[in-house]
Amino acid sequence: EKTKFEFWYGLSGDLGDRVQDACKKFNDSQSDFEILCTSQNGYDTTLQNTIAAYRAKKQPAITQIYDAGTLDLMLSKAFIPAKQLMADNGYKIDWNNYFGGIANYYATAAGELQSFPFNSSTAMFYYNVSAFEKAGIDFKPDTWEHVEEAARKLKAAGFECPLGFNFDTWPLLEQFSAIHNQPLATKANGYEGLDTEVVFNKTKFVDHVKFFKKMQDEKLFVVKTKQLGMDIVPAFTSQTCQMIQTSVADHGTVGKTLPEGVKWDVAMLPVWKGTERKNSLVGGASLWVMAGRPAAEYKGAAAFLNFLAQPDMVQWWSTVTGYIPVTKTGFDAMKANGFYDKAPYKGRELAIASLTYTPTSENTRGIRLGSFTQIRKEVSTSLEAIFMQNADVQKELDQAAERSNAILRRFEKTYAGQKLN
Ligand SMILES: O=P(O)(O)OC[C@H](O)CO
């Protein structure tokens, strides 16, 4: 009889289907285990459901937790560290095979990986090259000055939504801050202490939001959200909007969905002219093995995680999604195959170039804030007030910062005395 175990994941839509494919591949590859994979329809609900299930002793063996939930999981102690799981189950893993920048995000200060890197990403700037040509734009959207100029030309050429944006803080606030070398919070974005405070209301981010607001007032940048009927990725693939900032993870979906013959490309996120660009942040999610399951399930979990880390699986997963390969052997295999030489895959190498643009620093290592899901919500609520109700930018961001700091203080209290790493 096969040992069954559960895997909960947050991806949905096309990317969710690809997770199901990965599960099927594993189940077909062996006859000892059966992985049961269930989408929780969103990264934030996966985090919530996992924690609730753990309390009720109904947790899955493996769960997919996004970047923003990393510290919550780390401090919960509700998991089995990656290295321990593999050693306990007889697997020899070359931990150095994971890209350093990615692995560090999920490791303790001593470098011990807590979870398994799986779907790593960064944000990219997508643009419709055919529309650029029609509008007579002969430069790349590499700076925000160029993006503004491109937006004006697109508008003049009759395009209704030169740039579509939503209230996702990940590209707008988090990635923007990193590449512009701005802190999001004190104490190295939380890495150096739970007594961290957000500072996004005092950095270049404030002027950046003001710029977005001005562009929105001139109808050059247009809000596109699910609530309003269409989020930014469908807005781009339906050619409603000609520029968006979103995850490289959407690269596969965009390529499949845009009609044939439409030229498109990606660039690194733009910076303001004169900025010394820094590396962007690792996004996406990692796989955590939850504590408290029967030993037999851990054998299956280890087998599955080992299966995913094989170069051919890394290559397959990266190809069909857009996520960057998380291991050096996976990346080398793709390069050797000439994967990145072909359009539109050429653009995907830019994601790696963006992530490794400079060595990481306090402002670019990552974000290590507790309850970061709620903090993101506070910021998006303030962005919604700014862009939908014309609220004052500085005032809204100040209030969002105040509410975020209250969340951080509660988190600090919950984990008082616990070492961060
Ligand atoms: O869309 P993804 O999977 O690349 O994730 C983006 C962010 O990191 C989510 O927090």
The ligand as a MOL file (V3000), in Angstrom:
LIG
                    3D

  0  0  0     0  0            999 V3000
M  V30 BEGIN CTAB
M  V30 COUNTS 10 9 0 0 0
M  V30 BEGIN ATOM
M  V30 1 O 4.4460 35.8060 -8.2660 0
M  V30 2 P 5.5760 35.1200 -7.5720 0
M  V30 3 O 5.3090 33.6760 -7.2980 0
M  V30 4 O 6.8530 35.3500 -8.2730 0
M  V30 5 O 5.7140 35.7990 -6.1450 0
M  V30 6 C 5.8140 37.1700 -6.0310 0
M  V30 7 C 6.0250 37.5960 -4.5980 0
M  V30 8 O 7.2690 37.2100 -4.1530 0
M  V30 9 C 4.9560 37.0670 -3.6910 0
M  V30 10 O 5.1270 37.5250 -2.4060 0
M  V30 END ATOM
M  V30 BEGIN BOND
M  V30 1 2 1 2
M  V30 2 1 2 3
M  V30 3 1 2 4
M  V30 4 1 2 5
M  V30 5 1 5 6
M  V30 6 1 6 7
M  V30 7 1 7 8
M  V30 8 1 7 9
M  V30 9 1 9 10
M  V30 END BOND
M  V30 END CTAB
M  END
